[in-house]
Amino acid sequence: MTTTTSLHATLRTACTTRGLSAAGAQLIHHSSNAVFVLPEHRAVARISTGAADLPRALRTRALTESLTQSGFGATEPLSGATPIVVDGHDVSFWTYYPQPPEKAAPTSRELGALLRRLHSIPVPDHVQLPRWIPLESLYAALTDPRTDTEHLSPNERRSLLELVGEVRQEITSIDWPLGEGLLHGDAWAGNLLWRDTGSELVPILGDWDWASVGPLEVDLIPTWHATIRFGRDRGWIDAFISEYGYDLCEFARGFQALRRMRDLVQVSGPLRRAAASPDHAARLRQRVAGILAGDESGSWSQYTS
């Protein structure tokens, strides 16, 4: 089990190896990654809470370097500090973007504008992006013997794996109207930040771990899913459509398949952290119970850590 104490130890080792200071480091997020602010460097360190995947971390760094150099609004890797594996976790270093307390968080409107531009960018040939695999993270968690079993019964695990297979089969059989291209892979508004240019605040998109090549509609479903499960109203969708220029609901078969997929995506994070966090365990039980009962529209609670 990955604990806060072990994460701090990993952070100190990684920082020492890369010539950085961990003094005063603050944990500001802990889910699929643990994110620490490094105040002496105006940087953040991201530590994977699952098994290390250094090739993915290096690929993510190369992609975001390419995007930021082209002027796209992506979070920027910290110069000179390449990812490293410590204690079985990969650690990457990024520019820190303090969020102005007086400014509301970016919304679906900013997300729609960024995705419209991202989906117009040709897939970079110098970054070997993988093909998108539906539910890759959840499948890995469900088949990993180290994943917590206390909050998920063997029958539930088998049922979820069966659903993963069903959704994968359906998605791969669909001819997607928007075609294929560069995917962010987890394009929800919670991955947006403000960047202060000195003259204005501009939205940028972070958390590129799941970037790949696949159907562009995959990046759209989180906005619709936020209205189904997390209390956003129709205006949230309308604002996104006004910037992106496409209504995902117009493609009923694809929308339903992606909605089922996004439900399952939301199991991955709490499943990995349920053993160490009662908050995540409660979210896991709520989501699994709803999915296995066939509930397609019940509201889900969110967690903040």
Residue pairs with C-beta under 8 A, 6 or more apart in sequence:
1 275
1 276
2 34
2 49
2 89
2 276
3 276
4 27
4 30
6 87
7 27
7 30
7 34
7 36
7 47
8 22
8 25
8 27
9 87
10 47
10 86
10 87
10 89
10 91
11 22
11 25
11 36
11 45
11 47
11 91
12 22
13 86
13 87
14 45
14 47
14 84
14 86
14 91
15 21
15 22
15 25
15 38
15 45
16 22
17 84
17 86
18 81
18 82
18 84
18 93
20 38
20 40
20 41
20 43
20 45
20 81
20 93
21 38
21 40
21 41
22 36
22 38
22 45
23 39
23 40
24 38
24 39
24 40
25 36
25 37
25 38
25 39
25 45
26 36
26 37
26 39
27 34
27 35
27 36
28 35
28 36
28 37
28 44
29 35
29 305
30 49
30 273
30 305
31 49
31 269
31 272
31 273
31 280
31 303
31 305
32 48
32 49
32 50
32 137
32 209
32 268
32 269
32 272
33 46
33 47
33 48
33 49
33 207
33 209
34 46
34 47
34 49
35 44
35 45
35 46
35 47
36 44
36 45
36 47
37 43
37 44
37 96
38 44
38 45
38 93
38 96
41 78
41 96
42 95
42 96
43 78
43 81
43 93
43 94
43 95
43 96
44 93
44 94
44 95
44 96
45 91
45 92
45 93
45 94
46 91
46 92
46 93
46 94
47 89
47 90
47 91
48 57
48 89
48 90
48 91
49 89
49 272
49 273
50 89
50 140
50 141
50 144
50 272
51 88
51 89
51 144
52 85
52 88
52 89
52 90
53 90
54 83
54 84
54 85
54 90
56 90
56 209
57 83
57 90
57 92
57 209
58 82
58 83
59 127
59 128
59 129
59 211
60 92
60 208
60 209
60 211
61 77
61 82
61 83
61 92
62 126
62 127
63 124
63 127
63 129
63 208
63 211
64 74
64 75
64 76
64 77
64 208
65 76
65 77
66 124
66 126
66 127
67 74
67 121
68 74
68 76
70 121
72 114
72 117
72 118
72 121
73 114
73 195
73 202
73 203
73 204
73 205
74 204
74 205
74 206
74 208
75 94
75 95
75 97
75 193
75 204
75 205
75 206
75 207
75 208
76 94
76 95
77 92
77 93
77 94
77 95
78 93
78 94
78 95
81 93
83 90
83 91
83 92
83 93
84 90
84 91
85 91
94 206
97 193
97 194
97 195
97 196
97 204
98 196
99 105
99 193
99 194
100 194
100 196
100 201
103 194
103 201
105 189
105 192
106 189
106 192
106 193
106 194
106 203
107 189
107 192
107 236
107 239
108 189
108 223
108 226
108 232
108 236
108 237
108 239
108 240
109 239
109 240
109 242
109 243
110 189
110 192
110 203
110 243
111 187
111 188
111 189
111 192
111 203
111 205
111 223
111 240
111 243
112 223
112 239
112 240
112 241
112 242
112 243
112 244
113 203
113 243
113 244
114 192
114 203
114 204
114 205
115 184
115 187
115 219
115 220
115 244
116 243
116 244
116 245
118 182
118 184
118 205
118 219
119 178
119 181
119 182
119 216
119 219
121 181
121 182
122 181
122 182
123 129
123 181
123 182
123 213
124 182
129 182
129 211
129 212
129 213
130 212
130 213
131 212
131 213
131 214
132 183
132 185
132 212
132 213
132 214
132 215
132 218
133 212
134 164
134 167
134 168
134 171
134 172
134 261
135 164
135 167
135 168
135 261
135 264
135 265
136 210
137 210
137 265
137 268
138 160
138 164
138 264
138 265
138 267
138 268
138 271
139 161
139 164
141 147
141 268
141 271
141 272
142 157
142 160
142 161
142 164
142 271
143 161
147 271
147 272
148 271
148 272
148 274
148 275
149 157
150 274
150 275
151 271
151 274
151 275
151 281
151 284
151 285
152 160
152 271
152 274
152 284
152 288
156 288
156 292
159 292
160 264
160 267
160 288
160 291
160 292
163 260
163 264
163 291
164 264
167 257
167 260
167 261
167 264
170 257
170 260
171 215
171 257
171 258
171 261
174 215
174 253
174 254
174 257
176 215
176 216
176 217
176 251
176 254
177 217
177 251
177 254
178 215
178 216
178 217
178 246
179 215
179 216
180 213
180 214
180 215
180 216
181 213
181 216
182 211
182 213
183 210
183 211
183 212
183 213
183 214
183 215
183 216
183 218
183 219
184 191
184 205
184 208
184 210
184 211
184 219
185 208
185 209
185 210
185 211
185 212
185 218
185 219
186 207
186 209
186 210
186 222
186 265
187 205
187 219
187 220
187 222
188 222
188 223
188 225
188 226
189 222
189 223
189 226
191 205
191 206
191 207
192 203
192 204
192 205
192 206
193 203
193 204
193 205
193 206
194 201
194 202
194 203
194 204
195 201
195 202
195 203
195 204
217 248
217 251
217 254
217 258
218 258
220 240
220 244
220 246
220 248
220 258
221 248
221 255
221 258
221 259
221 261
221 262
222 262
223 236
223 237
223 240
223 248
224 237
224 248
224 249
224 255
224 259
225 259
225 262
225 263
225 266
226 232
226 236
227 233
227 234
227 236
227 237
228 259
228 296
228 297
229 263
229 266
229 298
229 299
229 300
230 299
230 300
230 302
231 299
241 247
248 254
248 255
248 258
249 255
259 296
263 287
263 290
263 291
263 296
264 291
266 287
266 300
267 284
267 287
267 288
267 291
269 280
270 280
270 281
270 283
270 284
270 287
270 303
271 284
273 280
274 280
274 281
274 284
275 281
277 303
277 305
279 303
279 305
280 303
282 301
283 300
283 301
283 302
283 303
286 300
286 301
287 300
290 298
290 300
